[in-house]
């Protein structure tokens, strides 16, 4: 919304004044994040119950005089946007603001936090507690309101239905143990592993939202059931199928429990190391054909969004250079492109009970980030982007590539590690001989990333612009991440530890001159995250004041 539209919205909200879905705060210079989280939970839940799309938390308006007085809350844009991540971390299911609008009003700066309504069937909690509103007052969300939200979809949700004859004896012990570990890992900042392991089984299953009031559901059996208990889900086959096509042919069916068998299916996939030779270099870069995290993300998405009422199975077909995932049921909320761009947060779920249980067990998120993460993961591996095929009305097909389509595309990603995702997506379409919008083509051509004439564009094989001097090329050329990683690990080996400022001093002047200051900071942050996740370095300090050391 532009400033005129925001001014009109603010006037409308003030005219209605505070109700269950609108809250005004003066918030002069600061406001506790924990309090914002409570209002987030309350306004999201009340918006759901009242059938409106959003609730509003407004900073910069005096609660008594009902006038704009302005707020200096988080004046830095990056800090303000950081609140979105904090909300996503503290809420369950994990959701965040639809948008944070900043209005430059005559009375001062006003912030309008747009809070999406809680998803159907899933009340929103903050730090494990559900909140609601009674007029202008904040209060716990009563059991009646919790039931009202949860019952919105229980009647239609195949996975939420009880299995009357099933008992705890129908659950697989190994799967339950894995579920406890995953739950404890997700909530490590709230509860210890030992405490989770000591909970009675029925208590754990209810807290993980896998059962309903101690009763076994279809979701419980899908995720944790014994293989021999699959008959209780008849006529649904409760299967994942791996199929190998090519010179060699094979297949295998994987039944319950899905929590364990998704990993077992992944282990059947042939995952060799591939070599990509960068332009004008002699040492190849080795990458696995498939990334385990990406494969499991795709497989877990199939399980979460499968239309189980169609009595089909999830099928993963392994071809020589790609994996094809197919699940029953059309794409349920929005289109894949919306999630890739990060502009879509799901409002509805085909299987909300199963989706929430999988989120509690750390199998998926409920923000819609999974698809975007798969695309970014492929780009970081220099491989083509996944493709979605929605041509069949009652199925979703996703193709994950395990080979290079155009070596120029892969070499370009190796050299230019800071390319925006939008550019990578457009280049991916070019390498696959698909059309791209004219404005995107003009942008890529100006940047020297594509050549040719419409519609026969192709990815430029040039490492640097022909007009650039050799010295300019060396200064702007992006080194492989391993080059910077070696500099950092050598430094830590010699000096023991490094603060973020010391890391910046070590690396900033060695990064490509083609990057601006902000891009260089982000590049270093991504490198630290990558090395930490790989187990090569560890932060022994705090998030605000890190102290990086080599991992033992």
N, C-alpha and C positions, 0 to 999 in steps of 0.2 A: 504494500500500500504506500502511496505517496503521502506527503505531509498534509495535503488537503483532506485526503481520505482518513488519515489518522486523527486529525482534528475533529472531523465529523463523528468518528467512532467514539472518541473520548467524550464529546458533548453528549452523545447518546447514552454512554455508560453512566455519566454523572447524573443525567436526567432520571435514569432508572434507580440510581444509587445502589447501595450494597444490598445484595440478595444472596441466595445460596451459590450463585455462579459468578459473582463479581466481588472483589475485595480491593479496597484502596488503602495504601500506606504512604506516609510521608517519606520515610526512609531517607533521611537527610544525607548521611555520608556512608552508612553501612547498614547491613541487615543480616542477621544470622542465616546461614545457608540451611541450617536445620529447620528454622521456622518457615523458610520458603518451601522446603520439602513437604512440610505438614500441609501448607496451603495447597501445594501442587496436588497432593493426594486427595484432599477434601474437594477441591474444585473439579478435578477430573471425575471423581465419583458422582458428585452432584450433577455435573453436566450430563453424564450417562443417564442418571435417573430421570432427568427432566427432558431428555431427548434433544439436547442442543449439541452442536458440534464442538464448542469450545467454552472453557471458563476463562476468566480474566483476573490476573493479579496486576494492579496498577501502582507504580511507585511515582511519587512526586505530587500527590494530591492530599491536602489536609483533610483528615477524617471528620473534623468538627465543622470547619467552615465550608467544606466542599469546594474549595478553590485550589487552583494550581499554584504550588509553592516551589516546585522544582526539586530534583534529587541529584546528588553527586555519587550515587551508588555505581561502583565499578565504571569510572569514566573511560578506562582503556577498553577498546573494542575487543581485544583478544581475551582479556579477563572476563568481560561480560559474556562472550560466547562460551568461555570455559564452564559457565554455569550449566549449560546444556549437558555437558559430560557428567557433571556432578549429579544432576537429576537422574540421568540414565543409570548411574552407578547405584543410587540410593533407592530407586523405585523398583517395585516388583508387581506386575511384569515391567521390564525395563523400557520405559518410554521417556520422552523429554518434550520440551516446548515445541509447539508447531512453529513458532517464530518469536523473536524478541524484537518488538518494534520500538524505535526511538523517535520521539516527537519533540521538535524544537518549538515549544509553546512560548507565547509572550510572557507567561508567568514563570517560565523556567523549563528545564529538561524533564520530560516525562517518559517513563519506560512502561510499555504495555506488554506483559508476558502472556502470550496466547497458549493456553493449556488444553491439549486435546482431551475430549471425553474418554473415560475409561473404555477399553474395548468391550464389546458385548460379551457378557459371561465372565469377565475378569476384573473384579475390583482392584484398584491400584493402592498399594501399600507404600509407606515411606519408612525405611529402616525397620521393616517387619511389622509396622502398625498401620491399620486402616483409619483414615480420618474422614469426617463429614462436616457439614455446616448446619447450624440451626439459626436462621436469620444471619446475624453478623458474627455469631460465635463459632469458634472452632471446637469440635468435639469428636470422640471416637465414632467410627462408623458402626452403627448397631448391627446385631446379627440379622435383624429383619431386612435391613437395607443390603447387607452382604448377600443374603439369600435371594433378594429380589434381583440383584445383578447376576449372580451365578445361575439363577433359574432362567435367565433370558435365552440361553442356548442349550440347556441340558436336555430339553425334550427333542431337539433336532441334532444334537451332537452324538454321533454313533459311538465315539470313544468314551463318552462320559457315562454310558449306560452300565448299570450294575450287572454282575454275573452272579446270580443268586446262589448257585451251587458251589462257587469257587471259595477256597479258603487260603490261608497263608501257606499251607502245605503245597499249593500249586505254584509257588514262587521258587525260582532258581537261587540257591544260596550264593553262588559266585556273583550272579548279577546283582543281588541285593547288596553284597559287600562292595562291589564297584559303585553302586548307586550312592551308598553312604560316603565313600571317598569323594565322589564328584560333588555331592551336596556340600560336604565339609570344605572342599576347595573353593566352591563358589562363595561361601559365607565365612571364609577364614578370618575376616575381621570382626565377626560377631560371635562365633562359637568355635570351640576347639574340636579337633578331629576326635580326640578321646571321648568328648562329651557326646558327639554324634554317634560314635560307635557303641556307646553305653545305652542309648535310648532303646526302649522296647521296640520291637519291629513295627507293631501297629502304630505307635507314636511317630516313629520316623516316617512311615509311609504317608500318614496324614499331613505331617509338616512339610513333606516334599510334594504334597498335593498330587500324589499318585493314586490315592484311594479317596473315597467319599465317606466321611464319618465312620471310618474303619471297615468299609465294605470294598471288596475287590471290584474294579471296573475293567472294561475292555482295555483301556489304556494301561492299567496295571499289568495285565497279562501280555500285551504287546511288548512292553519294555522289559518286564522282569519275569515273565512266566516260564515255567519249565517247558521243554520241547514236547513232552508227553501230555501237557495240558492244553495244547493248541486246539483239540477237538471242541473245547468249550466255546470257541469262537466260530464254529461252523454256522453258515457255509463259507465264511471268509477263510481263504487259504492261509493267511498269516505267514507269508513267505517273502523273502528277498531272493531274487534269482540272478546269478552271475552266468553269462553266456559268452564264450569265446568264439569269434568268427575269424576266418582266414584259412591259411594252409592247414592249420591245426584247428580242430573243433572240440569243444568241451563245454560242460555246464555243471552247475551245482546249485541246489536249493538250500537256503538258510532259513530256518524257522525261528521260533522263540528261543531265548529272549533277544529282542532287537538291540538292547543296550550293549550286548557283547558281540552279536553276530554281524553288526556293521563293520567292526574291525576285522573279523574273520573273513568277511567278503573282500575287504580291501587287500588282505594278504594273499588272495588268489590272483590278483592283478599283477601282471608281469611289469615290474618297475625298474628298468635298467637305467644306467647313467647315460646321458646324451652329451655330446660335445658340440659347442658352438664356437667357431673361430671368429673372433672380432676382426674388423677391417684393419689391414696392415699390421697385424700382430701374429706372433708365432705360437703363443701359448693359448690353448683353447680354454673356454669356460665350461665346467662340467655342471650339469643340472639333472636332477632325477626326471624321468619321463612324466611322472605325476607326483604332485605334492599331497601327502597324506591328509593334511588339514583341509585342503580344497575338496578332495574326493569325499571325505566324511561329511563335510558341510553340504555337499550336493546330495549325498545319500540321506542324511538326516532331514533335509528339506523335503525329499520325496516322502519319507515316513510321516512327517508332520502334516503335510498337505494332501496326502492320499485320500481319495474319496472311497472310504472303506465299504460304503453301502453298495458299490459296484462289484464287490467280491473279486477283485483282481489282485495281482501281486506287483511289487516294485521290481523292475527289470533293469539290470546294468549289463549292457552289451559291450564287450571289449573287442575292438577292431585293431588293426595293425598300428594305427596312428591316432586313435581317439577312443574315448569312452562315451557311451550314449546312455543317459538315464531317462527312464520313462515311468511316470506314475499316473494312476487313474485320477480323473477329474480335471476340469479346466483350471487355468490360472485364476485364483479365487478373488483377489483384491488388487485391482490396478493392472499394470503391465510391467514386464521385467525391466524395460528401459528406465522407468521411474525410480526403481530401486537402485539401479546402477549409478544414476546421477545423484542419488542421495536426497531426492526431493519427495520421497514417499515414505510414510510410516503407516503400516497396516492398521486399519480400523476394525477389520473383521477377520475371523479365522474360520476355516471350515471345521477344524477340530480344536476348539479353544481349550478343552480339558487336556487333551494330549499335548498341545503346544505348550501349555503352562507347565505340565509335568516335565517335558523335555527341557524347558528352560531352567527349571529347578535343578535338574540333573546335569546342567552345563552342556547339553547337547546342541542347543540352538539359542539364539537370542530372539526377542520378540519385537525388535525395532526395525527389522527389515535390512539390517546391515550385512546379512550373510551373502546375498548376491553380490553386493558391492565388493565385499572382501574377496570373493572368488575372482572377480575381474582384476582387482589390484594385485592379487597373488600371482595370477598368470602374467601380468605385465612385468612384475619383478623377476619372473623366471624367463622373460623375453619370448614368451610363447603367445600364440593367437588367443584372442578373447573367446570365452564360451559363447555358444549360439543357442538361442531358445527357438523352438518350433512349436507354435500354438495352432497349427493348421487343423489338427484333429480336435473337434470341439470338446471331447471328454477325456483328454489326456494332455499332459505336458511333457515335452521332450527337450532335454538339454544335452548339448554336445560339449565335451571337454577335450581339448586338443592335447596330444602328447608328442607333438613333433613341430618342426618349423615348416610354415607354409611358404614364406618368402624370406630368404636370408637377409635381404636389405632391411626388412622390418625389424628383425631380431637384432641386427647390428646397430640399428638406429636406437633401439631401446637400451642396448649396452652402453652406447656412448652418451645418450641424453637421458640420464636417470631421473631428471627433474621434470620431464614432460607432464603437463596436466592430463588427467585421465580422459578429458574430453578429446584431446588431441590423439591420444593412444587409441581411443575407440574409433575415431575417424580414420586413422592410419590402418587399423585392423580391417575396416570395411574396404579400404583401397586395396590391400593385399589380397582380399578375398574376391576382388573384382565386383564389389557391390557399389551402388551409387552413394554419394554423400551430398549434402546441401551445398549450394553454390558459395555461401558465405564461409563454410568450413573449408571448402577447396581453396578459396582465395587466401584464407588465413594460413593454411598449410603451405601453399605455394610461396607466399611472401616469406615464410620462415625457412624456405629451402628444404622442406620435408617431403614434398611430392613433385613429380614432373609429369609431362605428357599433356594431352588435350582431352577435354571432356568428350565422351565419358570414360576414355581410356587413360585414367591416371595410373601412376605407379609410384611406389615408395622410392625416394631418391637414394641412390647408392653412394652419393658423395658424403664423405666424412665431414667436410667443412665447405663453406661457400667458396667458389672458385676465385672470388676477388680478395679473399682473406690472405694475409701474408703468413708465412710459416711461423713467425713469432707469435702472431695473433692466434693462430691455430693452437699452438702449444699452450698459450695462456687460457684459452677458452675450452680446450678439450677436457671432458670429464673423465677422470680416472675410474678404474674399476673400484667398487667398494672395498675389495680386499686390500687395495693399496693404502687406503686411509685406515683400515682396520689394523694393518701391520704397523703403521706409524704409532697408533694409539697403544697397541699391546706392547710394543718395544718401549714406549715411554713408561707404561705402568710397571713393566718388568724392572726397569732401571730405578724409578723413583717411588714405587710402591703404590701410590694412589694419585688421583687427580680430581680437582673440583671441576665444575662445568666451565668456569672461567678459564682454567688451565687447558681444558680440552679445546675450547674455542681458540685460545692463543696458539695452540699447536696446529690446528687444522684450517682455520679460516683463510689464511693467506695461501693455502695450498689447493683450495677448491677452485673450480672453474670460474674465470672472470665473467663468464656468461650469466652467472647467477647474481641476483641482487642480495643485499644484506639479509633480508628476511628468508630468502630461499636457502642461503648458506646455513642460517640457524636451523631451519627445518631439516636440511640435509644431515647436519650433525646429530640432531635429535633422533632422526630415523636410524642413523648408523648405530647410536648407542642402544636404541631399542632392539635392533637386529642382533647385536652382539650379546645383549643381555638374554634375549630369548634363546640364542644358540648356546647359552651356558658358558660363554667365553669371558664375560666380565660380570661384576655384580655391584650393586649400589649399597654401600654400607652406611650411607648417610640417610638424610630424609629426602622427600620429593623436592622440597624447596631448596635444600642445600645438599645436593648429592656429593658423595665421595666414592668415585669409581675405582675398583680394584680388579685385578685378575681373579677369576673364579678359581677356587681350589680344586 
